[in-house]
Amino acid sequence: MYSLNTQEPVQPTMNEKNVLAIAAHPDDVEFMMAGTLLLLRDRGYRLHMINIADGCCGSTRTDAATTARIRWEEAKEAASVLEAVIYPPLCRDLEIFYQLPLLRKLTAVVRRVRPTIVLTHSPEDYMEDHTNTCRLAVTATFSRGIPNFESDPPTEPWYEAVTVYHAMPHGLSDSLGRPIIPTHYVDISGVLEKKRRALACHRSQRDWLDDSQGMDNYLETMVTMAAEMGRRSGTFSYAEGWRKHLHWGFCSAADDPLRETLGDGLVRIVAAA
């Protein structure tokens, strides 16, 4: 396990189960993934998370360096609420591109964490930082067990099965406004308040999201999206939606650790559209 402010690994135990959330910016995990993470933690998973970008563009009131420092402190505070290990960002906002240097760095994180589950953004989303993070996360996970692909820093390959799940995009639709329909609805009603507390750690985003995206109360925006996911599930009051990545190169076709771990009481499966 890593500490909150270093990337030095500790050798995992034989039966350790890890989940890694890979997001673009500080607060993305808390918005779309944290409820599922909390449920997995309650069932024995160790939680790990990384925001690829440092959040430096998330303010109109402080300069980039100051903003990045503020957002790193907020991200660590949120990770503490979730009881998750957080890894330092790899680049600046709006500089997440599908390029080799970032891929090598993210591959090293995946290999060190040795996850059974990877949670990341939707392939369709309203901004390129999110979609590029998704692409990087998928390839970094795919390359975990390819020893001839060099990570940065060099890290031992990880050959075990990993299942990748894609979160819902912000706004629950693609960049053209078309609804995204998940295949897995996860009941987060019992952990919604803790998810809200983790998101509330990102205090600097209150004004930024209001100014830039019209989210006059970012906490209520998150709750509204969770309630809409619950409504769509036809079962739960509040939910997070997920889609499982195709299994080739990652796991077996039958692997579905979200459903296997959380059970039918907390996961509702619907047929893919």
C-alpha positions in Angstrom: 0.0 0.0 0.0 1.2 3.5 -0.8 1.1 6.5 1.5 -0.9 9.6 0.7 2.1 11.6 -0.5 4.5 9.1 -2.1 4.5 6.5 -4.9 6.7 4.0 -3.0 4.9 0.7 -2.9 4.6 -1.9 -0.3 4.3 -5.5 -1.5 0.6 -6.5 -1.4 -0.4 -9.6 0.5 -1.4 -12.8 -1.4 -5.2 -12.3 -1.0 -5.3 -8.5 -1.2 -8.0 -7.1 -3.4 -7.5 -3.6 -4.9 -9.7 -1.3 -6.8 -8.1 1.6 -8.7 -10.2 4.7 -9.8 -8.6 6.6 -12.6 -10.1 10.1 -13.2 -9.1 13.3 -15.0 -9.4 16.0 -12.3 -9.8 16.4 -8.6 -13.5 15.8 -7.7 -14.3 13.5 -10.7 -14.0 10.4 -8.6 -16.2 11.9 -5.9 -18.9 13.0 -8.4 -19.3 9.7 -10.4 -17.5 6.8 -8.7 -17.1 7.3 -4.9 -20.3 5.5 -3.9 -19.2 2.3 -5.6 -15.8 2.7 -4.1 -17.2 2.9 -0.6 -19.3 -0.2 -1.1 -16.3 -2.1 -2.3 -14.2 -0.9 0.6 -16.9 -2.2 3.0 -16.5 -5.6 1.4 -12.7 -5.8 1.8 -11.2 -4.0 -1.1 -8.4 -1.5 -0.7 -9.2 1.7 -2.4 -6.7 3.5 -4.7 -7.3 6.6 -6.8 -5.4 8.9 -9.1 -6.4 12.2 -10.8 -4.2 12.4 -13.9 -4.4 16.2 -14.0 -3.6 18.5 -11.1 -6.7 20.8 -11.3 -4.6 23.9 -12.0 -7.2 25.4 -14.3 -10.1 25.1 -11.8 -10.2 28.7 -10.7 -10.7 32.2 -12.0 -9.3 33.7 -8.8 -5.9 32.1 -8.1 -3.0 31.4 -10.4 -2.3 27.9 -11.7 0.4 27.0 -9.2 -1.7 28.1 -6.3 -4.8 26.4 -7.6 -3.0 23.1 -8.1 -1.7 23.2 -4.5 -5.1 24.0 -3.1 -6.7 21.2 -5.2 -4.1 18.6 -4.2 -4.8 19.3 -0.5 -8.5 19.0 -1.1 -8.0 15.8 -3.1 -6.0 14.3 -0.2 -8.7 15.3 2.3 -11.4 13.7 0.1 -9.3 10.5 -0.2 -9.0 10.4 3.6 -12.8 10.6 3.9 -13.0 7.6 1.5 -10.1 5.8 3.2 -8.4 5.6 -0.1 -4.8 5.9 -1.1 -4.3 8.7 -3.6 -1.4 9.1 -6.0 0.0 12.4 -7.2 -1.2 13.9 -10.5 0.8 13.3 -13.7 0.2 16.5 -15.7 -1.7 19.9 -15.8 -5.3 20.4 -16.7 -6.1 20.4 -20.5 -2.8 18.6 -21.1 -4.2 15.0 -20.8 -3.4 13.7 -24.2 -3.2 10.1 -25.4 0.6 10.2 -25.6 3.4 7.8 -24.7 4.9 9.6 -21.7 1.6 9.7 -19.8 0.8 6.1 -20.8 4.1 4.9 -19.4 3.5 6.8 -16.1 0.0 5.5 -15.7 1.0 1.9 -16.5 3.5 2.1 -13.6 0.6 3.1 -11.3 -1.6 0.2 -12.5 1.3 -2.3 -12.1 2.1 -1.1 -8.6 -1.6 -1.2 -7.4 -2.3 -4.6 -8.9 -6.0 -4.0 -9.1 -8.8 -6.5 -9.6 -11.1 -3.7 -10.7 -10.4 -0.4 -12.5 -13.0 2.3 -12.5 -12.6 5.2 -15.0 -14.5 7.7 -17.2 -17.0 7.0 -19.9 -15.6 6.7 -23.4 -18.1 9.4 -24.3 -18.1 12.6 -22.2 -18.5 16.3 -22.6 -14.7 17.2 -22.5 -11.5 15.7 -23.9 -9.7 15.5 -20.6 -12.3 12.9 -19.5 -12.3 10.9 -22.7 -8.5 10.9 -23.0 -8.2 9.7 -19.4 -10.5 6.9 -20.3 -8.3 5.9 -23.2 -5.1 6.1 -21.1 -6.7 4.1 -18.3 -7.8 1.3 -20.7 -4.4 1.0 -22.4 -2.5 1.2 -19.1 -4.6 -1.6 -17.7 -4.2 -3.6 -20.9 -0.4 -3.2 -20.8 -0.1 -4.2 -17.2 1.1 -7.7 -18.1 3.1 -6.9 -21.2 6.8 -7.0 -20.0 8.1 -5.5 -23.2 6.2 -2.3 -22.7 8.3 -0.1 -20.5 6.6 1.8 -17.7 7.9 5.0 -16.0 9.4 4.2 -13.6 10.1 0.6 -14.5 7.7 -1.6 -12.6 7.1 -5.4 -12.5 4.3 -6.5 -14.8 1.0 -7.7 -13.2 -0.5 -10.7 -15.0 -3.8 -11.3 -13.2 -7.3 -10.5 -14.5 -8.6 -7.0 -14.2 -12.1 -5.9 -15.0 -12.6 -2.3 -16.3 -15.8 -0.4 -15.7 -16.8 2.9 -17.2 -18.7 5.5 -15.1 -21.5 7.6 -16.3 -20.4 10.9 -18.0 -21.2 14.2 -16.3 -24.7 15.1 -17.3 -25.5 11.4 -18.0 -25.2 11.9 -21.8 -22.5 12.1 -24.4 -21.1 15.3 -25.9 -24.1 15.6 -28.3 -26.6 15.2 -25.5 -27.6 11.6 -26.3 -28.3 9.6 -23.1 -25.8 7.0 -22.0 -27.5 3.9 -20.7 -25.5 1.9 -18.1 -25.7 -1.9 -17.8 -25.0 -1.9 -14.1 -26.9 0.2 -11.5 -25.2 0.2 -8.1 -27.3 1.2 -5.1 -25.4 4.0 -3.3 -28.3 5.1 -1.0 -26.6 3.8 2.1 -23.3 5.6 1.4 -24.6 8.8 -0.3 -23.9 11.0 2.7 -20.3 9.9 2.9 -19.9 10.4 -0.9 -21.3 13.9 -0.4 -18.8 14.6 2.4 -15.9 13.5 0.2 -17.1 15.8 -2.6 -17.6 18.7 -0.2 -13.8 18.6 0.5 -13.4 20.2 -2.9 -14.4 23.6 -1.5 -12.5 25.6 -4.1 -14.8 24.2 -6.8 -18.0 25.8 -5.5 -17.4 29.2 -7.3 -15.5 27.7 -10.2 -18.3 25.3 -11.2 -20.9 28.0 -10.8 -19.0 30.4 -13.0 -17.8 27.9 -15.7 -20.6 25.3 -15.9 -23.7 26.7 -14.2 -23.6 24.3 -11.3 -24.9 26.7 -8.7 -24.6 24.0 -6.0 -22.2 21.3 -7.1 -23.2 19.0 -4.1 -26.8 19.1 -5.1 -25.9 18.5 -8.7 -24.2 15.3 -7.7 -27.2 14.2 -5.6 -29.6 15.1 -8.5 -27.6 12.9 -10.9 -27.5 10.0 -8.3 -31.3 10.3 -7.9 -31.8 10.2 -11.7 -29.7 7.1 -11.9 -31.8 5.6 -9.1 -35.0 6.5 -11.0 -33.7 4.9 -14.2 -32.8 1.7 -12.3 -36.4 1.3 -11.4 -35.3 -0.1 -8.0 -33.0 2.2 -6.0 -33.3 5.7 -4.6 -29.8 6.7 -5.5 -27.4 4.9 -7.8 -24.2 5.1 -9.8 -24.3 3.7 -13.3 -21.5 1.6 -14.9 -20.7 -0.2 -18.2 -18.2 -3.1 -18.3 -15.4 -2.8 -20.8 -15.1 -5.7 -23.3 -13.1 -8.5 -21.6 -10.5 -9.2 -24.3 -7.0 -8.8 -22.8 -8.4 -7.9 -19.4 -10.4 -10.8 -17.8 -12.7 -13.6 -18.8 -16.0 -12.9 -20.4 -17.9 -14.1 -17.3 -16.0 -11.9 -14.8 -18.1 -9.3 -13.2 -16.6 -8.5 -9.8 -19.0 -5.6 -9.1 -21.9 -7.9 -9.2 -20.1 -10.8 -7.6 -18.8 -8.6 -4.7 -21.8 -6.4 -4.1 -24.5 -8.9 -4.9 -27.9 -8.6 -6.5 -29.2 -6.6 -3.6 -27.0 -3.7 -4.5 -26.5 -4.2 -8.3 -29.2 -4.3 -10.9 -28.1 -5.5 -14.4 -29.9 -4.4 -17.5 -29.3 -5.6 -21.1 -27.0 -3.5 -23.1 -28.8 -1.2 -25.6 
